[in-house]
Amino acid sequence: MAKPGRGLTLHACDCRFTLHCSHDEVAELIERVFCALVSAPTTPTPAHREYRVEGTAGGNYRVSSAEGALEFANTDELLFHIDKTITIELQHLRPDLFFVHGAALAWKERVAIVSAPPGTGKSTLTLVALQLGFEYFSDELAPIDLRRLTVYPYPRAVYLKTVPPLPHSLPGGALNHGGRYHVPAPPGAVARGNAPLAALIFLRRDKETFGGLRPITAASGATRLIANTLNLLAHPEAGIDAAIVLSQAVSCFEVDGTDLLAACESIRGHLSAAP
């Protein structure tokens, strides 16, 4: 028999999202994947967005909001929808932020954003970085405060489409839904507030291997940043000016993703030396 439901409040970029779950096991599942975003409501202030999630763990879910309702056949589809809905709504609620599609990792309170096309290994690099002791901001979404040049955390579970290549492996506690893996970050590794942006890094994994980090020009960094930004049209000049400012304000690099451990150590070395 399904347990009674309960509500969850997710916080990201100073915005609040309430999910009213019809069954407790669904709330527990969502909480495990979005655990670092979940907090108990502390004030009666209404959420910016509210959703109702109906269904029991395993499949046949229905998510309702003021805009209507959608149905999902399995858990993987449900989790993907919640993540993408929050990502899109954040762009509407915080058009002042510059939303980059990329991982965000910190060392000594300095953040590197690592962008790459899908399937390049960005999330696997994030997992390796966490095992090395990096502070976790996100494996997918890096919201930048353009005025302060700081990055907001969006630390949902690391999302992997496949198991990591050897010699790396999935840590204990990874969730497998539909052949996709959700790896919650260790609680002590999760960022709790903004931190300064120190580098823009673009992951490569092709026939050319060069080991570690390779500097690129600000112009090249701006071009690649534009290709990996989600809300360009929310900013003046279609976001081009903001991309140029960011690429000139911090160091820009390519990183060779052939050896993920070496790549993470190179990123750590740069962040350790950054002023």
N, C-alpha and C positions, 0 to 999 in steps of 0.2 A: 504494500500500500504506500502510495507516495506521501511524503511528509508535507505539511503545510508550507506555503511559500513565505518569502521575506524580501525585503528591499535591500538594494546595494546603492551606495553613492560613490561614483568615480570622480576623481579630481584630476584635472590636467590643464595647464596654462591658465590657472586661476578661474577655471570654469567647472561647473558641477553637472553631472549626468546621473539621474536616478533611474534604476532599473527595478521594476516591481516584478519579481519572479513568482510564478504561480506555484512552483514546487521547490522545496528546499534543496534538493540535490542539484537542480539547475543553477540555483544561486551559488552553491558550493563550487560547481564547475567553473562558472564565470569568475568567481573570486580567486580561484587558483591561477587562472590565466592572467587576470588583471589585478593580482593581489597588491602590487605596489601602487596602484592607483586607487585602491579601495580604502575608504575611511568611513567611520560612523558619523552621521549628521550631528553637528554640534550646535547648530542654530536653526530656527524655523524658517530661514531664508529659502525661498523656492529654488529648485534646480533650474539651470538654464534650459535643459531638455529632459523630458521624461519619456520612458518606454515601459511597455508591459511585455514580459516574456512568458509565454504559455507553452506547456509541454513538459514531458518528463525526460530524464537523461536517456539518450539513445536515438532520438529522432522525432520527426513530426512536430516541429516548433512553429510558433507564430509570434511575431514581434509587431506590436502595435504602437503607434504614436499619433500625434495630432495630424500628421500628414497621411495616415492610412495604415495598412497592415500588410506584412509579407510573411510567406511561409517557407520553411526550410526543412529539407528531408533528413538532414543529419547534423551531428554536432559540429563538424568541421565547417559546414556552411554557416551555422549560427554564429560561431566565434569569429569567422571572417567578416560577417555582416556587422557585428557589434563593433569590431575594430575599425572597419572602414567608415561606418556611420559616425563614430566619434571623431575620426580623422577629418572627415568632410565638415562636420559641424564646427569643429574648432576653427577651421578656416573662415567660416561665416561669423563666428563669435569674436575672433581675434584677427581681423584683417590687417592689423598693424604688425603682426608677426610675419616673418619670412619662413615659410614651411619648406624645408629641404627633405627630399626623400633620401634618407641616409641613416646609418648608424651614428650614434654619438657616445663617445667613450672619454673618460677623464682620467688623468693622472696628476697628482698634486694640484687638484682643483683647477686644472686647465683642460678644456674640451677639444677633442679632434672630431670633426664630422667626416665620416667615411662614406662616400657615395659610390654607387656602381649600378650598372644595368641588372635587372632581375636575373638570377641564376649564376651570378659571378662569384658568389661566396661571401657576401657581406655579413649575413647572419652567422655563418660558421666562423668567420673571423671574430665576430663579437663574442661567440661562445669561448673561443680560445683566449681572447683578451680577458674575459671574466675569470678564467682559470689562472691567469697570471696576476690577478689582483686589481684590475682596472675598476674604476667606478662606473656603474652602468646608468646611462641616460636613456638609450633607446637602441633598437636594432633596425628601426624602420622610419622614424619620424623625428626630425631635428628642428624644433621651432626656435628661430633666432629673434631676439629682441634687437632691432636695428639701432635703437638709440643707445643702448648700453653695451652692445656687442657681447651679449650673454646668451646662453642656450638653456631652454626649459627642458626638464626631463619628461619623457613619455615612456616609462619603464614597464610596459606590459611584458609578458613572457617572451623570450627569444623564440622566433617562429622559423622552424627548419622544414624544408620540403623533403629532405633526405637525411639519412644519418651522416655524421661527419666522416670524412675520409680518414683512413689510418695515417698516422698513429693516434688520432683524436677519437673520442668516443662520447656518447651521450652520458651526462651525469645522472645520478639517481634522482628520482622525482620528476623526470620528463614525462609528459603526457602524450599519448599516441591516439590521435583521432583521425580516422580516414587515411592513415599512412602519413600524416603530417605530425610534426612534433612541436610541443610547446614546452619550453624549458624556463621555469621561473628562476630569476636571478637570486643568488643568496641575499637574504635581507640586509646583511651588512654591506653589500656592494651597491645597493640601490641609491641613486642620487635623490636627495630630498629638497633641493633648491637649485636655482640658477647658478651657472658658473661661466667664467669668461671663455669665449671662443679663442683658441690658440692656433688652429690649423684647419685647412680644407684639404682633404685627401681623397684621391680618386683611385679606386681599386681596379687593377688590371689583372687578368688571368688569361694570357694567350701564349703564343709561341715565343714571344720575346720575353726573356727572363733577365732581370737586372739586379735583383736582390734588394730588399729593403725599400727605402724611400728615395725618390728621385725628384729634385725640385723642378717645378714648371713655372712659367711666367704668370704674372697676374692676369694678363689677357687670356691665356689658355685656361686659367682657373675660373675666370668669370664666364667663359663660354661653356665650360662643363657644368658650372653651378647652375646656369640658366636651364640646361638640359635636365637637371635633377631637382628643380624647384616646382612645387605644386600650385602655388597661388601667385604666379607672376602678375596676372592682370589686376590683382588687388593693390598693386603698387604703381607709383608714377612711372611713366615711360616703360610700361609693361615689365617692370622689375629689373630692367637692364642697369639702371643707375645703382640700384641697391646691390646687385651682383658685383658690379665694378668696385664699389666701396668695400664690400666684404673681402674680395680677392686682393685688394691693395692693403687692407688692414692687417691681414694675417698671412702666414706662409702658406703656399700652395704646393702640393706634391702629388705625384703618382706613387702608388705602392704596389709592389709585385706580390700577388696573392698565391704564387706557386708554393711557397713555404709560409704557411700561416703563422707559425711560431716566430719565424724571423721577421715577418711583417709587423706583428704585434710588438716585438722587441724594438724595432726601428721607430714605431710610433711612440712607444714609451720613452725612448731615448730623446726624441724631439721634445715631447712635453716636459720631460725632466729639465731640459736645458732652456726651455722658453722663458723669456723674461716675465 
